[in-house]
Amino acid sequence: MKQDPICKKKVEEDTSFQQEYDGKTYYFCSSECLKTFNEMKKSVIRLKRSLDEKKRVSFGKLNKDVIKPGICTLCGACAASCESIAIKGKRPRIVGPCTSCGVCYNQCPRTITTEEELVGKLRFAYSAKSLLPRHNGQDGGAVTALLAYGLEEGLIDCAVVTTHSKDQPWKPVAIIAEDRAQVLESSGSMYSHSMTMEQLMQAIQQGMRSIAFVGPSCNIDAVHKMQRSPYGFLHLFMRANVLRLGLFCMDTFSYEGIKEFVETHGMRLADIDAMKIRKGKFEFEQAGQISRFSLSEFDEYRSSSCKFCTDMAAENSDISFGGVGTPDGYTTVFARSSIGYEIFNEAVENGFLEARALEDYEMDRVLNLARMKKVQMYGVNRRSKKT
């Protein structure tokens, strides 16, 4: 007997409802379950597949990622799970042939290997872009389109977003957007911190009952905690529903630092039309010309708190959005909660967004970047050996 991956019922192996995918045959109890499987584009299978099933991993990788950097706990999990590994000289060592089975690496408490560990729980992953005319959103403009849909359908009363200061070009300022025009005005990315929490509180105190909140993982985490905190804020959130829309984020930089850098290189922030970070470069666009600089040149302006953050994909959000993974002009979207999944798909059905399932190779790009964020703290402020 086989199990239907959709409804979990047991089915006969000779059923006429079968589907071949990625070298494996799946069996279904009915045409409805088979249709559901195909409509989901098999992503339900991909999202359950861990990284260790995609490639074989040797002891060498464990040595490189964990043992040599000095983050091994000497718990002995690797040696206990493989007879070719032993603890000698206060460190795991290979003492026999390595078959690259990956068991030692995946048993280690210091490694991060599965999709859920890297980007959190999600219901579905998409590549999407806005269908709004004249949107100026970053990448595919999916956040802008979703907010426009929510406001016009009355699903949200307002959105807490970040826009440009009118007095200081590219300085982020949080606002309460109540219509499409304000949402469009706030579209596009800025790479400095914005004080969004105060605006969220003001929206609640003004009587807003359904609020979309947009921010990177640190801001999303703050809302997530405050929604559950017994220390003074819980009563506010009992009066309002907050839809958490998280933004992928690796680092933020001080506004003053970006301004100084731009001016040092003969540009003015007032003349910059767009900023973007991709492929290790910080890009500044002005009058159709793009100036690119290595991100390492901005290290002195990087927020110190970002060194300790391990959440690239805003795991506590209802929906996460980012530019990594998908082609130019599209946004990677992770629908996480039930309400996030529902409102995103409604926006697609009503013509505000175009979306398709995220491909495996696109997800791999996201996972690779998320892994860099997860393990970066291992190299920060290591305890120095006492002499």
N, C-alpha and C positions, 0 to 999 in steps of 0.2 A: 504493500500500500504506500502511496505517496501523499504528501500534504499540500493542499492548496495554499500558496503563499499569501493569498488575500484574506480568505475567510477561515483558514486553518483547518478546514475539514479534511478528512481522509478520503482519498479518491483512488480508483483503480488505475494501474499503470497503463492499461489499454484505452483509457478515456480518449475521446476525440478532441478534447480541449487541451491542447499542448502548445508550448511556445519554447523555441530554442533561443537562448540568450547567453552570450559570452561563454560558449562551450558547454553550457549546461541546459538540460531540458526541465521545464517547469510544467506542472500538471494542475488542472483546474476542474472544479466541480461543475461549472456552468459557463455559458458564453458571457454572462455578466461579469464574472470574476476575470475571465480572460480579457475582456474589453477594458476593465479597470486597470489591469496590469499594463496593457499597451498604452492606455491614456496617460498613465504615470511615467511612461517611457522608461520603465524598469528602474527608476531611481530608488525605489524602495529597497531594491536589492543592493544597489551601490552604497546607499547610506548605511547599510548594516555591515558592509564589508570593511574589515580593518586593514590598515596599511600593511601589516605583515603578510597578508595574503597576496599582495601585489608584487612583492619582490623578496628574495631571500636575503637574510642578514647574517653576517659572520661575527665571530668573537672580535674581529678587528674593529668593527663599528662600536661595539661596547667599550673596547679599550680606548678608542678615540673620543667618544662622546661622554663617557662616564669616569673611567679609571684614570686616564692621564690628567684630565682637568681637576682631579682631586675631589670629586663629589660622590664617590662610591661610599656607601654606608657600611660596607663589610657585613651585610646581612646574610650573605652566603646563598642567596636565591639562585644565582647563576651556577654555582658549584653543585648545589643540591639537585638542579634540574639537568645537569650534563656531566657525564663521567669524564669528559675531556677537559674539565675545568677544575682547578683546585685553588684553595686559598693558601698562598705561600708568601712569606715576607710581608704580611699585612696587606696583600692585594690579590685579587683574582688573577690567575695565570693559566694559560693554555698548556695542558700536559698531554694531550692526545690529538688525534685528527679532528679538525673542525669540518662539519658537513654543511655549514651555513644554514642550519635549520631555523635559526632566529629565536629559538626558545630562550636562550640566556638574555638576549636583548629585550624581549617582550615580557620577561618575568621581573626585570630590574625595576625597583620602585622609583628610580631616577629618570627613566626614559618615558617619553610621551609618544604613543604610537597610533592610537585609534582616532578616527574622525571626531568622535564625541569629546575626547580629551583635548583635541586641538582647537575645535571651533564650537564646542558645546552641542546641546541637543537641538535638533531642528526637525521640522515635519517635511520640508521640501526645499530644494535649492533651485534657483532660477537664474537665467540671464534675461535681463529686461531693459526696456528703454521707454522713455516717455513718448506719447503720441500727441502731446500738447503742442500747438503751434508756437513758435518763437520762445521756447523755454531756454534758459541759460544754465541749466543744472549741470553739475559735474558729471562726467562720463555720460551715462544714459538718462540722467535727470529723473530717475525713478522715485526718489523721495519727493521731489517737487510735484510730480504727477499724482502720487498717492495722497499728498496733503490736499491738493486741489480737488480730488475726488471726494475725500472725506468732508471737506467744507461745503462743497456744492450739494452733496447728498444729505447734509445735516447729521452726519455720523459723528462729527466732532464740532465743538463750538469754537475752538481756536487751536493754534499750534504755537508752541514755544520754539522759536528758531533763532538762528544767528544771522545777522546781516552786517553790512559795512557801516562804520561810523560816518556820519555826514561831515564831521569836522576833521577826522584823521583817516585818510585813505587806507583801506584794508585792515583797520583796527576792528576786531569783532565786537559786536554789541548785540545782546540778546533782546528780542522783542516778542510781543504777543501778536501773532498774525491772525486776523479774523476774516480775511478774504483772499481771493486768488492773487490779486495785485501785490499784496504784502508777501505772499509766499514766493511769487516769482522774483520779487526784489531780493529775497534772501537766498536765492539759488546760487550754487557754486561753493567751492570749498575754501576755507581759510585754515591756516595751520597754527593758530594761536588759541589759547584757552579763552572761552567765553563764559561769563558768569550767568549761566542759564537758570540756576536754582531759584534765584530771587524772583525772576519773571514767572516761574511756575507757581510759586507761592502767591504772587499777586493775582494770577489768573484764577486760582482757587478762591481767594478771598473776594474776587470780583463776582463770584457766583458761577463761574464756568464749571460745567458738570462733566463734560467729555473733552479731554485735552490730549492732543498729540504732542509728544516731547521728543525733540531731535537732539542727539548729542553723541559723543564718543563713549567708549566703555566706562570711563571714570564717572561721567555724569549719569549714565544709565545705571551704574551700580549705586550711586547716591539715591536716585529715585527708588530703585528696587529695595534698598534698605529702609528708606523713609516710609514706604508703603507698608512695611511690616514692623516698624519700630514702635515700641510702647512708650518711648521717651519724648512725648510732646507733639509728634507729627501725625500719628496714626489717625487721630480724629479728623484731621484735614482731608486725608485721602479717603476716608469713609464717605465724604461728601462729593468726591469726584472720581471719575474713571480716567486713568492716564494710560494712553497708548505709547509704549516706549519704542522709539525708532532709533536704533543704534547705528553708528557709522564706524566702519573699519578704521582702525588707527594704529600706526606704529609709533609715531612720535609727534609731539607738538613743540613749537619754538616760541620764544618770547617775541612779542610784537616789536619791541625796541631793537632786538637783535636782527630781525628780518629787515627792518627799516635801515639799520646801519649797514647791513651787507649790500642791500640794493643801491644805496647812495654811494657806497665805496666803489661800486662797479659802474658808476656813471649813469644810473637810472633813478627815476623818482617813482615812489609808490603810486602817486596820483596818475601816472601814465601807464601803470600795469593793468592790463585787461583781464588776465587770468593767471592763476597759479596752479601748479600741479606737481605732485611727487610721483614718479614712476621709474622703474628700472634703476633705482639708486641715484636718480637725478632730481634736483629741484628745478622746475621749469617756470620761467616768467615770460609771459606773452605780452607784447605791446606792439600795436599797429601791425599785426600779422607776423611779426618777427618773434622767434622764440630763443631765449637765452637759457642755456643749461649749465648747471653747476653740480659738482659731486656733493652728495649729502654730507660727506665727511667734513666739508668746509663749514657746515652749520653746527658742528658738534658743540661749540662753546655757547650756542644759543638754545640748545636742546633743554627742555624741561627736565629737571633732575628726577621728578617723580616718574617720568616715563621709563627710566631705567629699571624700575621695580614692578612695572605693570607687565602682566603676562597674558592679557586678554586683548588680542588683536580684533576679534570679530564681534565684540559687544554681546557676549553670551547671555546676559540677563535681559536682553531686549525682547520685544514681541516680534520684531522684524529687524534684520541687520542688512546694511547696504555697504557695498564697497566697489572700488574700481579694479581690483586685482582679479585675475582669472578670466574674465570675459574680454572680447575684442573692444577696440576703441569705439566709443559711442554707445556702449552698453554698461549696465550695472549688474554686479553679482548680488543676488537677493537671497537671504535665508529667512524663510517663514518659520518661526519658532513656535509661538503659542497658537492656540485655536483661533483666537480673535485676529491675530496677525495673519494667519493663513487665509481666513475668510475675507477680511477686508482687502487683502492684496488681490485675491482672485476675483472679487467683485469689481475692483478697479480695472482689471484686465477685461472682464466680460462687458464692461460698460464703455470700453474704448479709450480709457485714459492711459493704458499701458499695453505694450506688446511684450509677451514673455514666452520662454521655452525652458525646458529642463536643462539644468547645467550639465555639461558633458563631464565624463570622468577626468579627462586631461585638464579641463578648466578647474575642477575641484582640486586636483593635485597642486595646481599653482597656488590656490588659496591655502591649502594645508602646508605647503612648504614655507610660506611667509608666516603662517600662524606658528609653525614650529620654531622659527627663528625668534619670535616674540616670547614663546613659552620658555625657552632655554636661556635667554639672554641674561636672566638674573643669576644664573650659575656663575657668571664671570664678574659679577658686581660685588665689591666689598667682601672678598673672600677672607675668612679668618686667617690672620697671619700666624705662623708657627711661633710659639714662645721659645726663646733661646735661653 
